Amino acid sequence: MQIEILATLNAERAARRAAILVTDLEGGAQRVVREAELAADPLADLLARHLASGQSGLVEAGGRTLFLTVQAPPVRLVVIGAVHISQALCPMARALDLAVTVIDPRTAFATPERFPGIDLVAHWPDDAFAGPVAPLDHYCAVAALTHDPKIDDPALAAALRAECFYVGALGSRKTHAARVARLAGAGFGEAAIGRIAAPIGLDIGAVSPAEIAVSILAQIVAAQRAPRTGAPK
């Protein structure tokens, strides 16, 4: 591998941006395709499918055999609210190798006893994102579960600004309508607000906290695995 290629891959990894190393197995030529360049690449569809799956592998293209090495940042799940649904959601998410952080300023709820082994941040979301929590990005999912606008709304706004790949919020359609009005008043456009999955989770008729957690995690996985043909602007 050429030093320039290695340097490019390392730079993309450090910046939490995806990249794919394309290796021609016949001639040995290699090139790096950054996620932002995916849509313009001749192999765009193939690259997008492999990036969505997170799997490297052999492909045939243009009569040649290529190996695609996928380098994608680890996916982070930021849960807003140390509630019962969160208690069920966190261990499920960790079983899928997601890095999980729970943010809730209510210290009576955000306790190690209720969330063993989970990264707990007992701050308001704005303070959390300005300090102890790593900045949100395209490889983050945010699930707002407190039902309290004072806690959920700042987190949703931060997630929309960061163009997180998944943004979901708990609440009825009536609750979400009020949320939409607040976010619109804060300057968010219809397209941005429309990215919020609300009511949160796939419609599987979930009732219990564990069932709702399953529906949320399934929706996150579906969003994670949807083919992408370019990074956000």
Disulfide bonds with the S-S distance in Angstrom:
none
